[in-house]
Amino acid sequence: MALLEILRYPDPRLKQESDSVENFDDSLRTIIADLEETMRAGPGGVGIAAPQTGHFIRVVIVDVSSKPKIEQHGRMVMVNPEIISYDGFAKGREGCMSVPDYTGNVIRAENIEVEYFDEFGEKRSVKSSGFEARAIQHELDHLEGLLFLDRLVSRRSDLFKRKVYK
């Protein structure tokens, strides 16, 4: 396993759409292991998308289990994920490893259902809500070349300089 470099805004590669995964092999699982190690090495990381590390394939990892008292499904590796239904909308604060100096308010669906494959090519489906649903949508945006900055409610009043704690 290896820590991967995180692409940072305004790197133009972050705007690139990712390709579907065709082969569920050891090479894919190595990338996934490296992604997970990279996600867990960052402060407060609950998700990572392959394109954030220069791998332009449709793979994300989401694990919000470190956040107490929220509904969650534990560690999810999602390959070729697609949101098939959503409802309800809410504004919430988001941050991103690719935009480390800022957070912002973004409107997302409160409830979603996602179909995807796991790292072994098994088809899966999950219904998610609240913070976990927000994290999934955030990571799936990376697969389309979108950042939370592209979805800010208002650039003037909903973008915030991240506080640095010593």
N, C-alpha and C positions, 0 to 999 in steps of 0.2 A: 504494500500500500504506500501511497505517496500523497503528500500535501500538494494540491494544485494551486496555481496562481489564479486569483480571482480577477477577471476583467473589470475595470472600473470606468464609470461614466466620466468623460464622454467618448470612450472607446467606440468607434463606429461598428465594430463587430457585434456589439450588444443589440444592434438593430436588425441583425440577420435572422431570418427564419430557419428553423431546424428541420432536418430530414427525418423521416420515419425510420425506425429500427427494423431491419429485415432479419438479422441473425442474432439469435439468443444463445451466444456462445461464451467461452471463457474470456474473450477480449471484452465483451460487453460487461461481464461481471467484474472484471478488473477496473474498468472505468467507474462502475457503480461503487466499488469499495473505496476507490480514491475520492470520489465525490462525497461519500459519507464521512470519511476521515477529515476532509476539508471542511465540511459543514460543522462537524462537532468541534473542530479546533477554534472556530470563531466564537466570539462572545454572543450568547443568546441565540445562536442559529437554530431555526426550526425547519428550515427548508433550503434546498439548493437545486438549481437546474443545470444540466450539462452545459448549455451555451455560456453560462457565466464563467466557465473554465476553458472556453475555446473548443469544446466538443459540441458540434452543432448537430446533435441527435436529440430526439424527443424522449428525454429521460429526466425525471425529477425525483427527488426524495423529500418527503414531508414527515416530520416527527415532532409533534407538539406535546409529547408526554412529559416534558420537563416543566410545563406550565401547570400549576396546581389547580384542581377543581374545575377543569374544563372537559367537556365531552370530546373524546378523541379515540382514534383507532390504532394508536401506537405508530411504529415505523412502517411507512408505506413507500415502496419503490414503484414508481409508475412509469411504464414504458408505453409510448404512443397513447397517452391519455386523451380522453375527450369528455367534456361536460355534456351530458345528455339531457339534463333538466336542471332548472334553477327556479327559485322563487324568493320573494322578499328582498329588500335592499336596505343596507345600512352603511353609514359612514364610519370609518375607523382609521386609526393611525397605523402606518406601515413604515418599515425601514427595510434596507436591503444591503447585502454585502457588497454589491456593485455600486452602491451610492452611500458610502459609509458616513458621510458628513451631514446627511439630512434625513428627516422623516417627513411624512406628509399624510394628509387626509384623503382617502380614496373611498368611493362608493363601490361596494361589492354585493353580490347575492348572499343572502344569509343562509340559504339551504341549497345544496347542490347534490347531484348524483353524477359520478364519474365512472366511465368504463375505461379499463386499461389492461395491460399485461404486466405480470410481475417479471422479475429478472430471469425466470426460467421459461417464459413464454406462456404461462397459464393465464387465461382470461379471468379478470376480476371486475368487481363493481363495488362501489362504496357510496353510501349516503352520508353526507357530512354537513355540519352546521356550525355556526358561530366562528370562533377564532380558527379552528382547523379548516373550515371551508374557505375562509379568507386566505390562509396560508397556501392552500392548494391553488386557488385562482391566481395568486401572486406568482407562484412558480410556473404555472402553465402559461402565463403571459410571456415569460422569458422565451418560451418555445416559439412564440410568434414575433419575437424581436421587440417586445414592449417592456418598459420599465414602469414602476409605480408613478414616476414623474409624468408619464404620458396620460395618466388617469387622474391626476390631481383634480379635486373639486375646483380649486382656484389657485393659480400660481402666486397670487398676491397674498392671500390670507391662509392658505392651507399647506404651505411648505415651511418647515422649521429646521433651524440649525440644530444638529444633535448635540446634546450636552455631553461634555467629557468629564468623567468622574475620576478623581485621583485616589 
